[in-house]
Amino acid sequence: MAWNQKISHRLSAASQRRANFAAQRRRAAYLFILPALIVLGLIGLYPLLYQVYLSFTDWYLLTSPEPIFHGLRGFERLVTDPVVWASLGRTVYWTVGTVVLELAMGMGIALLLNRRTVINGVLSALILLPWVAPSIVVALTWRWLLDSEYGTLHYILQSLDLAGRRSLLGSPATALAVLTFVSAWKGTPFMVIALLAAMKSIPHELYEAASVDGASALQKFWYIMLPLIRRTAVAMSLVLGILAFYSFDIVWAVGKGGPADSTTLIGVYLFRNFFERKEISYAATIAVSMLVLLLIFSAIYVWVFRQRDS
Amino acid sequence: MFSPKTRTRVIDIGLQALTVVVVAAMLFPIIWLYLTALKPQGQMFDHPLAVIPRTFTLENFGRIWNTVGFPQAFVNSLMVAAVSSLVSTILSLLAAFSLSRFEYRLKNSFSLLILGMQMLPGIVIVVPLIITLRGVGLTNHPAGLMVSYLLLQMPVAVWMLKGYMDDIPVEIDEAALIDGANYRQLLRMIIAPLMLPAVVAVGAFAFMLAWGEYIFALALITSTEARTLPLALQNAFGQFQIDWGMLTAGGAIIAMPPTVLFIFFQRFLVSGLTSGSLKG
């Protein structure tokens, strides 16, 4: 029986070593991720939870130096605030408009760039420049282009009878539509690149087989390409839609939500409450409500993909 | 009338021309910005359609540079973007190593937390973040911005770096570990050097995110000394409305670094960003 004992002894020593090794591995795994988690916890998670607390308080800097708990009254004010609903309406218009324009322009440009030529390789890199441009530069550049006296684009639009003497950005009737276009202009490159990557991953044989069967170019687009890039198009629409819903910077930099509140998106209204009116707790209430909407959006996003995958 | 071959040739050239025109139209606002920045003051308001200057000048750049606070804002932007991108790239590399190479119980929760932070739009975190930073005395100080920008940079940097790291075969790790390397050495001496171009590209992307950032800077900085470039340009825009040459030169100075960095690192960033956002 000695050999038996010997083997079991060896086995337990080996499993001991393995256990030590596993513990060491686990410790290393946690140590490596710890610094990032601490930073994200301090500047991400903690402020987020603090904001939830603030949303249940009353904190108006001009009357009280400290937040005072007052339950759901902030949310009551929110749902009865007509400016919130008006801003939300504009934000929905803005979001849907941005995504539809991004899809349309992105699909068109991606189709044009999909033919493999040297020039298209260069253009595919350059097309990203609007997306990379800092938002303050985008905002001011479009203000200049649409300037009612010297703006190049304003001059063109005016000669086409699409603009009057006033800048399109200066009139409450047109400012939101124009800025929605600017927002789509900035986001389209990202859509182009994603769609282009999806188009290029389609095997060439599929088109060739369809050609042999006598399919037209339109049929090839409709029956081969479109089903294969649909997943990418849906995913990008959701990502860019979420980005658009929380837009703030371009609108603020162009005209702080004006003229006459016509471009006051929900994000602009949040910032105005915080920055100009010092109504900190109300800004937090708006932010928390927007976050709840984000969670719902994300859940839809995940759900759509589960459906697709199964 | 034409042979089929000439016909496809004509269509090819036509489509190529159309592509160039469409992309040029998309880029027009950016081209306009640079051309206007290079236009002499005397030609500025000749005609709205006279986009291309008859002669080129750099005097606009000199004027914006001599505007009060602009050089200081340039230094602030450079410092804030450089430090925050360096710190976030290092921390993200460590985190990506943990997520790419180890299996552990809380991994999924950690991934979810980082993903959640990536989805978090700046506007919904700005209020409590500013109050938190105010609580520790970091308002009106570039350090406050450096810290805030880690929040923008780290989540996306972690995902991109993890993506590139996953492509490095685990066999390399095993070989290094058998040779007696510890995990720190494995990351520092084997994995990081292998993916160095990707690490640099992610660092450049983090730099771009911080360089032109607007919301946090707007909410956190009110003093002239602590201003970054976007705020300095906005301020100059309010003061010198009619000096388009000077203001477009300022815009060009802000737009140029991200543009150059992006074109330079384009290949790494495009694949990382599109696959990252689709996986996410």
Interface residues (C-beta under 8 A of the other chain):
Chain A: R25 R26 A28 A29 Y30 L31 F32 I33 P35 A36 L37 V39 L40 I43 G44 L45 Y46 P47 L48 Y50 Q51 L54 M105 G108 I109 L112 L113 R115 T117 I119 N120 L123 A125 L126 I127 L128 L129 P130 V132 A133 P134 S135 I136 V137 V138 L140 T141 W142 W144 L145 E149 Y150 G151 T152 H154 Y155 I156 W185 T188 P189 F190 I193 A194 A197 T232 A235 M236 V239 I242 L243 Y246 S247 F248 D249 W252 A253 G267 L270 F271 F274 F275 I280 A283 A284 A287 M290 L291 L294 S298
Chain B: D12 L15 Q16 L18 T19 V20 V22 V23 M26 L27 P29 I30 W32 L33 T36 M44 F45 P48 L49 V51 L91 S92 L94 A95 F97 S98 L99 R101 F102 E103 Y104 L106 K107 F110 L113 I114 M117 M119 L120 P121 G122 I123 V124 I125 V126 V127 P128 L129 I130 I131 T132 V147 S148 L150 L151 M154 P155 V158 Y183 L187 M208 W211 G212 E213 Y214 I215 L218 A219 P230 L233 Q234 F237 W244 L247 T248 G251 I254 A255 P258 T259 F262 I263 Q266 V270 S271 L273 T274 S277 L278 G280
